[in-house]
Amino acid sequence: MRNYLFGLIWLFLCPSAWGQTLSNSGVYTQPPLITLQVGGGYSLSGGDWAQRFPYYTSMQLGATYQPVSNWMLGFEYEPLLGSAVNTEGIFDGINGDSGDLIDMFGFPAIVRAYQRGYNLRLWMGRAHDFKEKGTATWSWYGQLGLGHSQHYIRYQFDEGQLPQLSGEYLAGYDRLSSGLQVSQRLGLQYYNNEAISFQLAFTTHQAFTQCLRPWNYASNSADQGTKTDLAFGLHGAIIIPIKLTGLKVEKEPAYFE
C-alpha cells in the first residue's frame, strides 16, 4: 500500500511527457517535442479597445518546444483581421453638408474600415495529462504570455478620389497604436505524435498601448495617454508535430508492486 501511494504521488508531481515510452533498458524513446500551431480565433473587446473594435477575428501561427516534461515554451504571431470598426465621429470635421464624405466628383464616397495589426508574444505553460491511449494524449493546459500588440484602422476606398484622406492626412485618422501585452490561456489539447492533433482554448489579453501618431485629426488634438485594450475569446488550432530524431533521454526504470 505504501508503494502504491508513493507511486500515485510520483505520477502526479512528475507527469510524463506526451507519448513517451520506456524501454526495458530505461531509455525513453520519445525525444523533446517541437510542434507547430496553425489556427484562428474570435474575441470580444473590452476597455478602451471596445470603443474602436467591438469584436474581431484573428489567425494563430506559432511554435512550441516541450522538453521531456509537461512544461512548454513557445512563441506566437497573431494577425488581427477584424471587420467591425466603430467610425462614428471620425470624419465629422471633413464631412459634407449631407453628413457623408464627398469625393472629388461631388458624390458620397464609400469608405470601408477594417481592423489590422498583430499580437506577438512568448508563452510559457504546463500541461496536465488526464487520458492516454497508445501514442495519443488528452491534456488540460495553461499558459502565460508576454509580448507586443499593435493595431490600426485600415481604410479602403477608390484611390485618388478622396483628397481628404490622401498622403499624410490618412495617418491622422488610422489611430495606429502599440504597447505591451499580457496574455493568459486555459485550454484542452489532443496530442498524437504520430498524426496531426488539435487544441481549443479560452484566451484573455490585456494590452497597454499608446497612439504612435503625433496628431489625431478626428479630435483635432494630440492623442496622448495610455489606453487599456482588453480581449476575451476562443481560439482553436491544429498541431503539427516535428520529431527530433537521434535524441534520447536516459532515465532509470521504475517498478511498482
Rosetta blueprint (number, residue, H / E / L):
1 M L
2 R H
3 N H
4 Y H
5 L H
6 F H
7 G H
8 L H
9 I H
10 W H
11 L H
12 F H
13 L H
14 C L
15 P L
16 S L
17 A L
18 W L
19 G L
20 Q L
21 T L
22 L E
23 S L
24 N L
25 S L
26 G L
27 V E
28 Y E
29 T L
30 Q L
31 P L
32 P L
33 L E
34 I E
35 T E
36 L E
37 Q E
38 V E
39 G E
40 G E
41 G E
42 Y E
43 S E
44 L E
45 S E
46 G E
47 G E
48 D H
49 W H
50 A H
51 Q H
52 R L
53 F L
54 P L
55 Y E
56 Y E
57 T E
58 S E
59 M E
60 Q E
61 L E
62 G E
63 A E
64 T E
65 Y E
66 Q E
67 P L
68 V L
69 S L
70 N L
71 W E
72 M E
73 L E
74 G E
75 F E
76 E E
77 Y E
78 E E
79 P E
80 L E
81 L L
82 G L
83 S L
84 A L
85 V L
86 N L
87 T L
88 E L
89 G L
90 I L
91 F L
92 D L
93 G L
94 I L
95 N L
96 G L
97 D L
98 S L
99 G L
100 D L
101 L L
102 I E
103 D L
104 M L
105 F L
106 G L
107 F L
108 P E
109 A L
110 I L
111 V L
112 R E
113 A E
114 Y E
115 Q E
116 R E
117 G E
118 Y E
119 N E
120 L E
121 R E
122 L E
123 W E
124 M E
125 G E
126 R E
127 A E
128 H E
129 D E
130 F E
131 K E
132 E E
133 K E
134 G L
135 T L
136 A E
137 T E
138 W E
139 S E
140 W E
141 Y E
142 G E
143 Q E
144 L E
145 G E
146 L E
147 G E
148 H E
149 S E
150 Q E
151 H E
152 Y E
153 I E
154 R E
155 Y E
156 Q E
157 F L
158 D L
159 E L
160 G L
161 Q L
162 L L
163 P H
164 Q H
165 L H
166 S L
167 G L
168 E H
169 Y H
170 L H
171 A H
172 G L
173 Y L
174 D L
175 R L
176 L L
177 S E
178 S E
179 G E
180 L E
181 Q E
182 V E
183 S E
184 Q E
185 R E
186 L E
187 G E
188 L E
189 Q E
190 Y E
191 Y E
192 N E
193 N L
194 E L
195 A L
196 I L
197 S E
198 F E
199 Q E
200 L E
201 A E
202 F E
203 T E
204 T E
205 H E
206 Q E
207 A E
208 F E
209 T E
210 Q E
211 C E
212 L L
213 R L
214 P L
215 W L
216 N E
217 Y L
218 A L
219 S L
220 N L
221 S E
222 A L
223 D L
224 Q L
225 G L
226 T L
227 K E
228 T E
229 D E
230 L E
231 A E
232 F E
233 G E
234 L E
235 H E
236 G E
237 A E
238 I E
239 I E
240 I E
241 P E
242 I E
243 K E
244 L L
245 T L
246 G L
247 L L
248 K L
249 V E
250 E E
251 K L
252 E L
253 P L
254 A L
255 Y L
256 F L
257 E L
